[in-house]
């Protein structure tokens, strides 16, 4: 299974994602500079966290125009797996590949801390190794992680099982209904603010992020690996 990690000016979690794939799955993974448009050779794409283009104008607003995002959009529309983590989630929202918008944290503070999440949907390509309702510990590190959507969009997210992760306990950023991660209707595109790539070893404080990458590989192997 071949993974791509697009790199934008200001990305700072790209190597974390590369090492996560190498350490957890031992599968091929390649950083891809934002000016490269063709990502058709990859089976999955991980948009990493960081501050693409310095978060000037608005988080993710400039990265959406990078040439690589044309390839990412084509990959998503073809059914390939795409995950956006933190800033990557913000980019997916700006692209319209996921619904809603990201606001500044309601307390106006940057938060970097371990959070307990609840797996709301364990029937996606990204969560099939988790148990329904499983509590997992994944760190956050963001200033603009306050997910928002209008009532009709929220109703659709609930009806279609698109809410994948919720914060358990306190709401660390003010996200509507404590939403920490959502997917598209086809469930092949996931956006989440917490960083699973920072939770793959005991010394990191949690190994709960490993199952996300293992889920992606298991799904690909079952559905695409023989192709």
C-alpha positions in Angstrom: 0.0 0.0 0.0 1.5 3.3 -1.1 1.0 6.4 1.0 1.6 10.0 0.0 2.1 12.9 2.5 1.7 16.2 0.7 4.1 18.9 2.1 3.2 22.6 2.0 5.3 25.6 3.1 4.6 25.6 6.8 3.8 21.9 7.3 5.4 20.6 10.5 3.9 17.2 11.0 4.7 15.7 7.6 7.7 13.6 8.9 5.6 12.5 11.9 3.1 11.0 9.4 5.9 9.4 7.3 7.4 7.8 10.4 4.0 6.6 11.6 3.4 4.7 8.3 6.9 3.3 8.4 6.8 2.3 12.0 3.2 1.0 12.2 2.7 -0.6 8.8 6.2 -0.9 7.2 4.6 0.2 3.9 6.0 2.6 1.3 5.4 6.2 2.0 6.6 9.3 0.2 6.6 13.1 1.0 5.1 14.9 -2.0 5.9 18.6 -2.5 2.8 20.8 -2.9 3.7 21.7 -6.5 3.3 18.1 -7.7 -0.2 17.6 -9.1 -0.1 13.9 -10.0 -0.6 11.6 -7.0 -2.3 8.8 -9.0 0.5 6.3 -8.1 -0.6 6.3 -4.4 -3.3 4.3 -2.7 -3.8 6.7 0.2 -3.1 10.3 1.0 -2.3 11.9 4.4 -2.6 15.7 4.7 -0.5 16.5 7.7 -0.8 19.1 10.4 1.1 22.4 10.6 0.6 25.9 9.4 0.3 25.6 5.6 1.3 29.0 4.1 1.6 30.3 7.7 -2.2 30.2 8.1 -2.3 33.6 6.4 -5.8 34.7 5.4 -7.4 31.6 7.0 -6.3 28.1 8.0 -6.1 26.0 4.9 -7.5 28.7 2.7 -4.3 29.1 0.6 -3.2 25.4 0.6 -6.5 24.5 -1.2 -5.1 26.2 -4.3 -1.9 24.2 -4.4 -1.4 22.0 -7.5 -1.2 18.8 -5.3 -4.8 19.4 -4.1 -6.1 18.8 -7.7 -4.6 15.3 -7.4 -6.0 14.9 -3.9 -9.5 15.8 -5.1 -9.3 13.4 -7.9 -8.1 10.6 -5.6 -10.9 11.3 -3.2 -13.5 11.3 -6.0 -12.1 8.0 -7.2 -12.6 6.4 -3.8 -9.1 6.4 -2.6 -8.5 7.0 1.1 -7.7 10.5 2.1 -7.2 11.7 5.7 -6.6 15.2 6.8 -5.1 15.7 10.3 -5.4 19.1 12.1 -4.3 21.6 9.4 -5.1 18.8 6.9 -8.7 18.7 8.2 -8.9 22.5 7.7 -7.7 22.1 4.1 -10.3 19.5 3.4 -13.0 21.8 4.7 -11.7 24.7 2.6 -11.7 22.3 -0.4 -15.3 21.3 0.2 -14.3 17.7 0.4 -15.8 17.7 3.9 -18.8 19.9 5.1 -18.6 22.6 7.7 -15.9 25.1 8.7 -13.2 25.5 11.4 -13.3 28.5 13.8 -10.8 29.7 16.4 -11.0 27.9 19.7 -13.8 29.4 21.8 -11.3 30.2 24.6 -8.9 31.9 22.1 -6.0 29.8 23.3 -3.7 27.3 21.6 -4.2 23.9 23.2 -1.6 21.1 23.2 -2.7 18.2 25.4 -3.8 14.6 25.5 -7.5 14.1 24.9 -9.9 11.2 25.3 -12.0 10.6 22.2 -15.0 8.3 21.6 -15.1 6.3 18.4 -18.6 7.2 17.2 -18.4 5.2 14.0 -16.3 2.0 13.8 -17.5 1.1 10.3 -15.3 3.3 8.3 -12.0 2.5 6.5 -10.2 4.5 9.2 -11.9 3.0 12.3 -12.6 -0.7 11.5 -10.0 -1.9 13.9 -11.7 0.0 16.8 -14.7 -1.1 18.8 -17.9 0.9 18.6 -17.8 3.5 21.4 -14.2 2.7 22.2 -12.4 5.4 24.3 -9.0 6.3 22.9 -6.3 8.8 23.9 -5.0 11.0 21.1 -3.2 14.4 21.5 -4.4 17.7 20.1 -2.3 20.8 19.1 -4.3 23.6 17.6 -5.6 27.1 17.8 -8.4 26.8 15.3 -10.1 23.4 16.0 -13.6 24.7 16.8 -15.6 22.7 14.2 -18.9 24.4 13.2 -21.7 23.6 10.8 -25.3 24.7 10.3 -28.2 22.7 11.8 -29.1 21.0 8.5 -25.5 19.9 7.9 -25.3 18.6 11.5 -28.5 16.6 11.0 -27.1 15.1 7.8 -23.8 14.2 9.6 -25.8 12.4 12.3 -28.2 10.7 9.9 -25.4 9.4 7.6 -23.0 8.3 10.4 -20.4 10.8 9.3 -19.4 11.8 12.9 -16.5 9.6 13.4 -14.9 10.9 16.6 -16.1 13.0 19.5 -14.3 14.5 22.5 -15.1 12.8 25.7 -15.3 14.9 28.8 -14.6 18.6 28.4 -14.8 20.2 25.0 -11.3 21.5 24.4 -12.1 24.0 21.6 -15.9 24.6 21.6 -16.7 22.3 18.6 -20.3 21.8 18.0 -21.5 18.6 19.8 -17.8 17.9 20.7 -17.0 16.8 17.2 -13.4 15.8 16.8 -13.5 14.1 13.4 -15.9 13.6 10.4 -16.0 11.7 7.2 -17.7 12.2 3.8 -20.8 10.2 2.8 -18.7 7.6 0.9 -16.5 7.3 4.1 -13.2 7.4 2.2 -12.3 10.9 3.3 -11.7 11.6 7.0 -10.8 14.9 8.7 -9.8 15.0 12.4 -8.2 17.6 14.6 -6.4 15.2 17.0 -3.0 13.7 15.9 -3.1 9.9 15.6 0.5 9.9 14.3 1.6 11.2 17.7 0.0 8.3 19.5 1.7 5.2 18.1 4.1 4.2 21.0 4.1 4.0 24.7 6.7 6.7 25.1 4.3 9.1 23.4 1.8 8.5 26.1 -0.6 6.4 24.0 -0.6 3.8 21.2 -4.3 4.4 20.4 -3.4 6.0 17.0 -2.0 2.8 15.6 -5.4 1.3 15.0 -6.3 4.1 12.6 -3.4 3.4 10.3 -3.9 -0.4 10.7 -7.6 0.1 9.8 -6.6 1.9 6.6 -4.3 -0.9 5.6 -6.9 -3.6 6.5 -9.5 -1.9 4.4 -7.2 -1.4 1.5 -6.0 -5.0 1.6 -9.5 -6.4 1.7 -10.9 -4.1 -1.0 -8.0 -3.0 -3.2 -4.9 -5.1 -2.3 -5.5 -7.8 -4.9 -6.0 -5.3 -7.8 
